[in-house]
Amino acid sequence: MAQSQPLAIVEADDELWQEYDTLARRAYGHPVDDITLLGAHADRRVAVRGGKVIAGGLGMLIPQFFGGQPVPGASLACGCVAPEERGDRLAGRMVAERLRPLKDQGAVLATLWTASNGYVRRLGWEAPAQVYSWTASTDELKRSFSAADFETTHGTARPAGLLRNDLATQWNGTWQRPGWWEEWQQRQHPGLATYQFNRPGQEATGVLSVAGERHPVEGRQLVVYDFWAADTQTAAAMFAFLGRHNSRISTVAFQRTGLPPAPLLLHHLHRSSSLTARSWHPWMLRVLDLSRAVQMRGWPDEADLTVPIEVVTENGEATERFTLRIAGGKGELTPATREGRLTLTRGQFAAWYAGGYRSTAAAALAGVTGDPKELARLLLATSDREPWLADYF
């Protein structure tokens, strides 16, 4: 049997990566453009058995904002296992080997998008938030929103990346986008157009990126890939701009990462029945180094917390004890011997770290156990920002 032959997981050269591209087309059932587009910016790993590539994937060292500070993170993408090789836990081994070089480069977190939520959850990952794509009528947007005195400019006077990164600090999980991001997006979405929004004589407070794409019924639709607004007036101006496409396009689709998790549409549409939502598989987060992740994250200046906690390992066979101390905008997690007042799994720790629990009831239903008063204090330390990953990869 092929499975009895030795297996090697190696860094892929161009020849092996081309072979993996061919495998991924068969495993996914369609071409995966990012294997080529992102390969030049990533660590590429493949599993080889009997001289044949049977699995692989890439990993990128990209900081993510948590508490307003960039935390070194490993973003995994384009991973798959040959269909005939599945069922032997090769995917878990591949994830570990793909993370290893990124951890060596300083990553303390890991993020991925996956439809196999249950599988990666058993490896210590958790989804901090639900993910939706939204579709709205252009007529309804035009009726519901006004641009007021905002100016709209095609392209950007101020580099869009600077404004995006400024606004990204207001959320947990957003990328500190690398220099190659703009070119990657343009190659992914030909025809992508970016617009900047500002009040007269002032700096831009909004960036919107859209592309016209085919619609199976209506012929064309407008797809929003970036929606960054500093305040509700800017957001309204951006919605009004989208509504002005109503003479030619009936619907605007906000892709699964294209709208922040705020009720901007629901609270302002005249007829909310015109709005539809589709749930997608969520992004998953794993904390690779608990202590360093706590130390490197930003924390509210007013937070003052000292609590003993217990963190259950991925396989549930062991429990690590720590003392969590947050004060003066700093955080520290140190090993301890005393029994914890709160117990979290690795996945629950990741969800809390990202601000995924908005109430003690939500945390308790997720399985976090312990003193309710201590739990309430714990949640306050990360609930100042909501989780949002604005990039799908």
C-alpha positions as CSV (number, residue, x, y, z in Angstrom):
1,M,0.0,0.0,0.0
2,A,1.1,3.6,-0.7
3,Q,0.5,4.5,2.9
4,S,3.2,2.2,4.1
5,Q,5.9,4.2,2.3
6,P,7.9,6.8,4.2
7,L,6.3,10.3,4.4
8,A,8.3,13.5,4.3
9,I,7.0,17.0,4.8
10,V,9.3,19.5,3.2
11,E,9.6,23.1,2.0
12,A,8.4,23.2,-1.6
13,D,10.5,24.3,-4.5
14,D,8.9,25.6,-7.7
15,E,8.6,22.1,-9.1
16,L,7.0,20.6,-6.1
17,W,4.7,23.6,-5.7
18,Q,3.5,23.2,-9.3
19,E,2.7,19.5,-8.6
20,Y,0.8,20.7,-5.5
21,D,-1.2,23.1,-7.6
22,T,-2.2,20.2,-9.8
23,L,-3.2,18.2,-6.7
24,A,-5.2,21.1,-5.3
25,R,-7.2,21.4,-8.5
26,R,-8.2,17.8,-8.1
27,A,-8.9,17.9,-4.4
28,Y,-10.9,21.2,-4.4
29,G,-12.6,20.5,-7.7
30,H,-11.6,23.8,-9.2
31,P,-8.4,26.0,-9.6
32,V,-7.1,27.7,-6.5
33,D,-5.6,30.9,-7.8
34,D,-4.0,31.9,-4.5
35,I,-1.7,28.9,-4.6
36,T,0.1,31.0,-7.3
37,L,-0.8,34.5,-6.2
38,L,0.2,34.0,-2.6
39,G,3.0,31.5,-3.0
40,A,5.7,34.1,-3.5
41,H,4.8,35.7,-0.2
42,A,4.5,32.5,1.9
43,D,6.2,29.5,3.4
44,R,5.2,26.6,1.2
45,R,5.1,23.1,2.6
46,V,4.1,19.8,0.9
47,A,3.9,16.2,2.0
48,V,5.7,13.7,-0.3
49,R,5.3,10.0,-0.3
50,G,6.9,7.7,-2.9
51,G,8.1,10.7,-4.9
52,K,4.5,12.0,-5.2
53,V,3.0,15.2,-3.6
54,I,-0.1,14.1,-1.5
55,A,-0.8,17.2,0.6
56,G,0.3,20.7,1.2
57,G,-0.5,24.3,2.0
58,L,1.1,27.7,2.6
59,G,1.5,29.9,5.6
60,M,2.1,33.7,5.9
61,L,3.6,35.6,8.8
62,I,1.2,38.6,9.1
63,P,0.5,40.6,12.3
64,Q,-3.1,40.8,13.4
65,F,-4.5,43.6,15.6
66,F,-5.7,42.7,19.1
67,G,-6.5,45.4,21.6
68,G,-5.1,48.0,19.1
69,Q,-1.7,46.3,18.9
70,P,-0.2,44.1,16.1
71,V,0.4,40.6,17.3
72,P,2.6,38.3,15.2
73,G,0.4,35.8,13.5
74,A,0.5,32.8,11.2
75,S,-2.2,32.9,8.5
76,L,-2.7,29.5,6.9
77,A,-4.2,29.1,3.4
78,C,-4.7,26.8,0.5
79,G,-4.3,23.6,2.4
80,C,-5.6,20.2,1.2
81,V,-4.9,16.5,1.3
82,A,-5.3,14.2,-1.7
83,P,-8.7,12.5,-1.5
84,E,-7.2,9.0,-1.5
85,E,-5.0,9.9,1.5
86,R,-7.7,11.3,3.8
87,G,-8.8,9.6,7.0
88,D,-5.3,9.1,8.4
89,R,-4.9,12.4,10.3
90,L,-2.5,13.7,7.8
91,A,-4.2,17.1,7.8
92,G,-3.4,17.6,11.5
93,R,0.2,16.7,10.9
94,M,0.4,19.0,8.0
95,V,-1.0,21.9,10.1
96,A,1.6,21.3,12.7
97,E,4.4,21.3,10.2
98,R,3.1,24.4,8.4
99,L,3.0,26.2,11.7
100,R,6.5,25.2,12.9
101,P,8.6,27.6,10.7
102,L,6.2,30.5,11.3
103,K,6.5,29.9,15.1
104,D,10.2,29.9,14.7
105,Q,9.9,33.4,13.1
106,G,7.9,34.7,16.0
107,A,4.2,33.9,15.4
108,V,2.2,33.5,18.6
109,L,-1.2,33.2,17.0
110,A,-2.6,31.2,14.0
111,T,-5.6,32.0,11.9
112,L,-7.3,30.2,9.1
113,W,-10.6,29.9,7.2
114,T,-12.0,26.4,7.0
115,A,-15.2,24.5,6.3
116,S,-13.8,21.7,8.6
117,N,-14.7,23.6,11.8
118,G,-15.0,20.5,14.0
119,Y,-11.7,19.1,12.9
120,V,-9.6,22.1,13.7
121,R,-11.5,22.8,16.9
122,R,-10.2,19.5,18.2
123,L,-6.7,20.9,17.4
124,G,-7.3,23.9,19.7
125,W,-8.8,26.4,17.3
126,E,-12.1,28.3,17.8
127,A,-14.3,30.7,15.9
128,P,-14.5,34.1,17.6
129,A,-17.4,35.3,15.6
130,Q,-20.1,34.3,13.1
131,V,-19.5,35.4,9.5
132,Y,-22.2,36.6,7.1
133,S,-22.4,38.0,3.6
134,W,-25.1,40.6,2.9
135,T,-27.1,41.5,-0.2
136,A,-28.9,44.8,-0.4
137,S,-31.1,46.5,-3.0
138,T,-29.5,49.5,-4.6
139,D,-32.9,51.2,-4.7
140,E,-33.2,50.7,-1.0
141,L,-29.7,52.0,-0.3
142,K,-30.5,55.1,-2.3
143,R,-33.8,55.6,-0.4
144,S,-32.2,55.1,3.0
145,F,-28.9,56.9,3.0
146,S,-27.6,60.4,2.2
147,A,-24.1,61.4,1.3
148,A,-24.5,64.8,3.0
149,D,-21.5,66.9,2.3
150,F,-19.0,64.1,1.6
151,E,-16.7,64.2,-1.4
152,T,-16.0,60.9,-3.3
153,T,-12.7,60.4,-5.1
154,H,-11.8,57.5,-7.4
155,G,-8.5,56.2,-6.1
156,T,-6.9,57.6,-3.0
157,A,-5.1,60.7,-2.2
158,R,-3.8,59.4,1.1
159,P,-2.5,55.8,0.7
160,A,-5.5,53.5,1.4
161,G,-3.3,51.1,3.3
162,L,-2.6,53.8,6.0
163,L,-6.2,54.6,6.6
164,R,-7.2,50.9,6.6
165,N,-4.5,50.1,9.1
166,D,-5.6,53.0,11.3
167,L,-9.2,51.8,11.3
168,A,-8.2,48.1,11.7
169,T,-6.9,48.9,15.2
170,Q,-10.5,49.4,16.3
171,W,-11.3,45.7,15.8
172,N,-9.8,42.4,17.0
173,G,-8.3,40.1,14.4
174,T,-7.8,42.4,11.4
175,W,-4.7,42.1,9.4
176,Q,-1.9,44.7,9.5
177,R,-1.9,44.3,5.7
178,P,1.5,43.7,4.1
179,G,2.9,45.7,1.2
180,W,1.9,43.1,-1.4
181,W,-1.8,43.1,-0.4
182,E,-2.9,45.7,-2.9
183,E,-1.4,43.9,-5.9
184,W,-2.8,40.6,-4.7
185,Q,-6.3,42.0,-4.5
186,Q,-6.1,43.6,-7.9
187,R,-5.0,40.2,-9.4
188,Q,-7.8,38.4,-7.6
189,H,-10.5,40.8,-8.7
190,P,-9.8,42.4,-12.1
191,G,-11.7,45.6,-12.3
192,L,-11.6,46.3,-8.6
193,A,-12.1,50.0,-8.0
194,T,-11.3,51.9,-4.8
195,Y,-13.0,55.1,-3.7
196,Q,-12.1,57.5,-0.9
197,F,-14.6,59.6,1.1
198,N,-13.9,62.8,2.9
199,R,-15.6,66.0,4.1
200,P,-14.5,69.0,2.1
201,G,-11.0,70.2,3.1
202,Q,-10.5,67.2,5.5
203,E,-8.6,64.0,5.4
204,A,-10.4,60.8,4.2
205,T,-12.5,58.9,6.7
206,G,-13.6,56.1,4.5
207,V,-12.3,53.7,1.9
208,L,-14.6,51.5,-0.3
209,S,-13.4,48.9,-2.8
210,V,-15.9,47.4,-5.3
211,A,-16.0,45.3,-8.4
212,G,-18.8,44.7,-11.0
213,E,-19.3,41.0,-11.4
214,R,-21.7,38.6,-13.1
215,H,-25.0,37.7,-11.4
216,P,-26.7,34.4,-12.4
217,V,-30.2,36.0,-12.7
218,E,-29.8,39.8,-12.9
219,G,-26.8,39.9,-15.2
220,R,-24.6,42.1,-13.1
221,Q,-24.1,43.0,-9.5
222,L,-21.8,45.2,-7.4
223,V,-19.6,43.3,-5.0
224,V,-18.0,45.1,-2.0
225,Y,-14.6,43.8,-0.9
226,D,-13.6,46.6,1.4
227,F,-15.8,48.9,3.6
228,W,-13.8,50.9,6.1
229,A,-15.6,53.9,7.7
230,A,-14.4,56.0,10.7
231,D,-17.9,57.0,11.8
232,T,-21.6,56.5,11.0
233,Q,-21.7,59.6,8.7
234,T,-18.9,58.3,6.6
235,A,-20.6,54.9,6.4
236,A,-23.9,56.5,5.3
237,A,-22.1,58.4,2.6
238,M,-20.6,55.1,1.4
239,F,-23.9,53.3,1.3
240,A,-25.5,56.3,-0.5
241,F,-22.7,56.0,-3.1
242,L,-23.5,52.3,-3.6
243,G,-27.2,53.2,-4.0
244,R,-26.5,55.6,-6.9
245,H,-25.6,52.5,-9.0
246,N,-29.4,51.6,-9.1
247,S,-29.9,52.8,-12.7
248,R,-27.8,49.9,-14.0
249,I,-27.4,47.4,-11.1
250,S,-30.1,46.0,-8.8
251,T,-28.1,44.6,-5.9
252,V,-25.0,45.1,-3.9
253,A,-23.4,42.1,-2.4
254,F,-21.1,42.6,0.6
255,Q,-18.7,39.6,0.5
256,R,-18.2,37.6,3.7
257,T,-15.5,39.9,5.0
258,G,-16.8,43.0,3.3
259,L,-18.8,44.6,6.1
260,P,-17.8,45.1,9.7
261,P,-20.0,43.3,12.3
262,A,-22.0,46.4,13.1
263,P,-25.8,46.9,12.5
264,L,-25.1,49.7,9.9
265,L,-27.7,48.4,7.5
266,L,-30.3,46.9,9.8
267,H,-30.7,50.1,11.8
268,H,-31.1,52.5,8.8
269,L,-32.8,50.8,5.9
270,H,-36.4,51.9,5.4
271,R,-37.4,48.3,4.5
272,S,-35.1,45.8,6.1
273,S,-37.0,43.0,4.3
274,S,-35.0,43.9,1.2
275,L,-31.8,42.8,3.0
276,T,-30.7,39.2,2.9
277,A,-27.9,37.4,4.8
278,R,-26.0,34.2,4.1
279,S,-23.9,32.5,6.8
280,W,-20.4,31.3,5.9
281,H,-17.9,29.1,7.6
282,P,-16.0,31.3,10.1
283,W,-12.4,32.2,10.6
284,M,-10.7,30.2,13.3
285,L,-8.1,31.4,15.8
286,R,-5.6,29.4,17.8
287,V,-3.2,30.8,20.4
288,L,0.2,29.2,19.9
289,D,2.0,30.8,22.9
290,L,-0.4,31.8,25.7
291,S,2.0,33.9,27.7
292,R,3.5,35.8,24.8
293,A,0.1,36.5,23.2
294,V,-1.1,38.0,26.5
295,Q,2.0,40.1,26.8
296,M,2.0,41.4,23.2
297,R,-1.7,42.3,23.0
298,G,-3.1,45.7,23.8
299,W,-5.3,46.0,26.9
300,P,-7.7,48.7,28.2
301,D,-5.9,51.2,30.4
302,E,-8.8,51.0,32.9
303,A,-8.6,47.2,33.2
304,D,-7.3,45.9,36.6
305,L,-7.6,42.2,37.0
306,T,-5.7,39.4,38.7
307,V,-7.3,36.0,38.5
308,P,-6.0,32.4,38.6
309,I,-7.1,30.4,35.5
310,E,-6.8,26.9,34.2
311,V,-6.4,26.1,30.5
312,V,-7.2,22.6,29.3
313,T,-4.9,21.3,26.6
314,E,-6.1,20.4,23.1
315,N,-6.6,16.7,23.8
316,G,-8.2,17.4,27.2
317,E,-5.7,15.2,29.0
318,A,-3.9,17.9,30.9
319,T,-4.6,21.3,32.5
320,E,-2.1,24.2,32.7
321,R,-2.5,26.6,35.6
322,F,-1.7,30.3,35.3
323,T,-2.1,33.7,37.0
324,L,-3.5,36.3,34.6
325,R,-2.6,39.9,35.5
326,I,-3.9,42.9,33.6
327,A,-3.2,46.4,34.7
328,G,-2.1,49.8,33.3
329,G,-2.6,48.6,29.7
330,K,-0.3,45.6,30.1
331,G,-1.0,41.9,30.4
332,E,1.0,39.1,31.9
333,L,0.3,35.3,32.1
334,T,2.6,33.4,34.4
335,P,2.6,29.7,35.5
336,A,1.0,29.0,38.8
337,T,0.3,26.2,41.2
338,R,-2.9,27.3,42.8
339,E,-6.3,26.1,41.6
340,G,-7.9,28.4,39.0
341,R,-11.2,30.2,39.6
342,L,-12.0,29.9,35.8
343,T,-11.4,27.0,33.4
344,L,-11.1,27.4,29.7
345,T,-10.1,25.1,26.9
346,R,-7.5,26.3,24.4
347,G,-10.2,27.2,22.0
348,Q,-12.2,29.1,24.5
349,F,-9.1,31.0,25.5
350,A,-8.7,32.0,21.8
351,A,-12.4,33.2,21.6
352,W,-12.0,35.2,24.8
353,Y,-8.7,36.7,23.6
354,A,-10.4,38.0,20.4
355,G,-13.4,39.5,22.3
356,G,-15.7,36.7,21.0
357,Y,-17.7,36.5,24.2
358,R,-19.9,39.5,24.6
359,S,-21.6,38.4,27.8
360,T,-21.1,35.9,30.7
361,A,-24.2,34.0,29.4
362,A,-22.5,33.5,26.0
363,A,-19.2,32.4,27.7
364,A,-21.0,30.0,30.0
365,L,-23.0,28.5,27.1
366,A,-19.7,28.0,25.2
367,G,-18.5,26.0,28.2
368,V,-16.3,28.4,30.2
369,T,-16.7,27.4,33.9
370,G,-15.9,29.1,37.2
371,D,-16.8,32.0,39.4
372,P,-19.4,34.2,37.5
373,K,-18.1,37.4,39.0
374,E,-14.5,36.6,37.9
375,L,-15.8,35.6,34.5
376,A,-17.6,39.0,34.1
377,R,-14.3,40.8,35.0
378,L,-12.4,38.6,32.5
379,L,-14.7,39.4,29.7
380,L,-14.5,43.1,30.3
381,A,-10.8,43.0,29.5
382,T,-11.4,42.0,25.8
383,S,-14.9,43.3,25.1
384,D,-13.8,46.8,24.2
385,R,-13.3,45.6,20.6
386,E,-15.3,43.1,18.5
387,P,-13.7,40.4,16.4
388,W,-13.6,41.0,12.7
389,L,-11.2,39.5,10.1
390,A,-11.7,41.7,7.0
391,D,-9.6,39.5,4.7
392,Y,-10.5,36.1,3.1
393,F,-7.6,34.0,2.1
